[in-house]
């Protein structure tokens, strides 16, 4: 099948990365495929980079890595890994062993059948009931809005054929929501389910605020319907205001002029003010995304890089050197 590349974004994974590497190589060494593993250190504050360097020293022919100058986020980590890899097929995996390495063989079997994307869809056995219910509700609501299909349980754990990788790398946007981009590029896709597994060590980097922001990225990245909703809401409020004016006029003609209710007036003013703030927030969200797109800043800055191969040494630079802005 050619060469297989693995992309492994890492952020503070010192406690588990050695176990991940050993388990993954044990699986790959038993498969009839040439491979490389590309680790992306997303500005970890622990000894993750030091552990990756040791792994590269032990396995110089099959290990490459990239280290960022700071934490740029998982989206930047996946993008950097896709740019670094050279395989005919690329698998994106997390380093916490919640993506079981033994599933790689099944992915390769489906890839050999001609599928360009092979997706491993996890269950939610270890999610808390409230989080699981809110997640299902989110996907149900967001799929009625966005222009692509987002599936519950489908994440970054997937195999991508080289044409899919090239298509993803050709997309120039700064605000990247890979879960939607994977669906947007299309290609022949197949998925299979696997039971959720507990994290081997360390702590999850996903907090409530992070999940909310990620969910908003999914909502705003692939549609402009909230802006159209603002138009319809404005028209509806205008219509209600007109009906209310007619009702006040009819009441005045029938019963004479009376003093308007204070509570009603306050409720209307506060309600309209709230609607206006929500609409301004929606417009501001889209304007903010345009603002970041027009800056055309790089998605990440590289502090250290090591390509795979014998005798290769890490290329290290300081953040002041011009090379830092080379990666976009």
N, C-alpha and C positions, 0 to 999 in steps of 0.2 A: 504493500500500500504506500510505500514511500516513507517519508520521515514524519514522526509525530512530535509536536511541541506542546509542552504544558506551560500555562501562564498561571502563576501563583502570587496574587497580591498579598502583601504581609504588612500588618501594622501591630506592633507590640505582641509578636507571636513567639517570643523567646522560649516560653514554657513548653511549646508543642511542636515547633518546627522540625526538630531532629526526628521526632517520632513520625511526623508526616513524611519526611524525606525517606526514612527507612521503609515505611509501609508502601509508599508509592514506587520506590525502586524495586522492592520485592515483587510487586505486581508486574511492572514493566519488563523486568529481566526475564520473566516467564512468557512474554509475548513475542511473537516473531516480527518485531518492529524496531527500527532505529529511532531513538528518542533524544530529546533534550528537555531540560527543565529550566524555565526562566522565572526566577524569583524577582519580585518588585518590592523593594523596601520603601514603604510609603512614609518616610520620615519618622520611623519608630524612635521612641524615647528610651527603650530598654536595649538589650544586647541582641536584638534580632539580626542586625546587619553583621555583627561579629559571628553569629552562628552561621549565617549564610556564607560568609567568607570561608569558614572552616569546611562547610559542605563543598564549596567550589574547589578547595584544595584537595579534598578526598576524591572528588569526581570531576576533574578538570575538563574531560572530553564531553561531558553531558550536562554541564551546569553553566548557565550564564545568569547574570543578575544586573539589576539597575537599582540605584539608591537615590531617592529624591532629597533635595535640600531641606524640605519640611514636609509636613503632612498635607497632601493635595487632595486626598479622598480616593475612594475605591475606583470611581469612574476613571480618574487619571491613571491609576495603577493598571487597570485592565487595558487602557489605550496604550500605555507604554509597553506592556507585555506583548500586545498584538504587533506593535511596530518592531519589536526586537526579534521575534521568532521567525524561523525560516522554514518550518515544517509544511508539508502538504496538507496536514490537518492540525488544528489547534484545539486543545481542551483547556477551558478556564476552570480553575478549582480554588477553593478556600484552603488555607493552611491549617484550619482547626480540626480537620478530619471529620467534619460534618458532611463532607462530600466523600463518600467511601471510594478509595482507590480501586477496589475490586470491580467497580462498575465500568472501569475503562475498557475492559475486554468486551463487554456488551455494547458499549458505544462504538468500538471499532468494528464489531460484527455488523451493526446497522449501517455504519459508514460504508462498509464494503458492499452493501446492497445498493448503493447509489444515492443515499441520503446526504444532503449538504449540511443540514443541521440535525444533530442528535441531542435531544434535551432530556435530562434527568429531572423528573418532577417529584419533589419530596412531599411526604405526608406532614401532618402537624401533630404528631403524637406527643411531642414535648412542649408544645405551646400551651400557655394558660388559656382556659376557656374564653375569657373576655377578649384576649388578644386575637384568638382564632376567629371569634364571632365578628370582631371589628374588621379583621382582614378580609373575611368573606364579603362583608357588607361593602367595604371599600372597592373591591374588584367588581362587584355587581353594579355599583354606582358609576365607577370610572369607565367601565366598558360601554356604558350608555352615552358617554361623552366623547371619548378619544377616537381618533381615526384608525388606530391599530387595535388588535386584540391582545389584552394582557390576561394571562391565565394564573389563577391562584396556585401557588406552589412552584411555579416555573421561575427560576432565578438565573444565576450566571453559570451554573454547572452545566456545561454543554460542550459538544464538539462542533467545531466550525471547519468546513472545508476551505481551502485556500481562496476560492472565488468569493466566499462569504466574507472572509477576513479582508480581502482587498476592497470589497464593497463598503465595509464598515470604515476602513481607513480613508476612503474617499469622501466621507461625509465631513464637512468642514466646521460644523457648529461647535461653539464653545460649551454651551449648556447641553451636556450629554446625559441622556437617560437610556442606558444601554438595553434595559429590558424592553423598551419600546423600539429601539433601533434594531434589535435582533428580529423583531416581528416585522418592522417596516421594510427591511431589505428583502424579505421573502425567501426564495429558494425552497427546494424540496425539504420539508421538515418532518421529523418523526419524534415522538416522545414516549417515555415509559416511566412508570411510577417506582419509587423505592421508599422504604420506611424511613422516617426521620431518625437521626442518630444524635445522641447528646454530644456536646462539645467536650473534647478530650481534656483540655486545660485552658487556663486563662479565662478572661471574661469577654462577653459579647460587646462589640463596639456600637451596637444598635441600641440607642436609648429612645424614649418616647418622642422627644423633640426631633431627633434624627429621622425617625420613621415618619413623623408628620411632614417634615420638609421633603423627604424622599417621595412621599405620596403626592405632595403638591407638584413636584417636578414631573411626575408622571401625568398629572392632570393638565399642566400648562404646556408641556413640551410637544404635544401632538394634536392640538386643536385650538381654535379661537372661539369656541362656543360660549365661554363665560362672557366675552364681550358682547356677543349677540343677545345673551340673556339680559345683559344690562339694558340693551335697547328695548327689549320686550317688557322688562320691568318698568322702565321709564314710561313707555306707552300705557301700560296698565295703570300706573299711578296717576298719570294724566287723565285717563278715563274715569278713574274713581273720584278724582278731584272735581271733574266736570259733573258727575252724578251727584256728588255731595253739594255742589253749588246749586244745582237744580232743586235738590231736596230742600235746601235752606230757603230758596226763593219761593217755592210752593208753600212751605210752612209759614213764611212771613205773610204771604197773601191770604192764607186761610185763617191763621190764628193771630196775626199781628206780629210785630217785631218783638222778639224776646232776647234776653241776654244769652249768648252762646255759652255752653257748658265749659267750665275751666278745665276739667279733667279731660274732656274730649279734645280740646285744643292742645293741651300738653302732650297727650298721647300721639296726636297726629304729627306734631312738630318733632318729637323724639323719634317716632317711627320713620319719618321721611329723612331725618338726619342720619339715622343708622343705615338706611338703604343707600344714601349718598356716600357714606364712608366706605361701605362694602364695595360699591361700584368704583370708587376712586382707588381702593386697594387692588381690585382686579386690573384696572388700567395701569396702575403703578407696577404691578408684577410683570406685565408684558413689556412695559417701557424699560424696566430694569434688565430684562433679558436682552432687549435690543441694545442697551447700554453696554453690557458685557460683550456682546457679539461684535460691536463696532470697535472696541478696544483692541481686539485681536491679540490678546496676550497669549503666551504659551500655556498649554494645559498643565505643564509641570516643568520643573528645572532639575537637571540631573547633577548630583554631587559625585557619583562614582558609578562606573559601568565596567562589567567584565564580560566579554564575549566568550562563548564556549570554544574549547580547543586546547591542545597541549601547548604549554609554554606561554600561555596568555597571562598577562598581569593586569590588575585593575587599573583603569584610567581614572585618576582622581584629579579634581580641580577645586579651586576655591570658588565661592559664590561670586567673587568680583570679576572672575575671568569672563571674557566675551562668550566662551563656549556655553555658558549657562543658559543663554537665551536661544541656543541653537535648536533645541527640541521644542516643537510646537504641537 
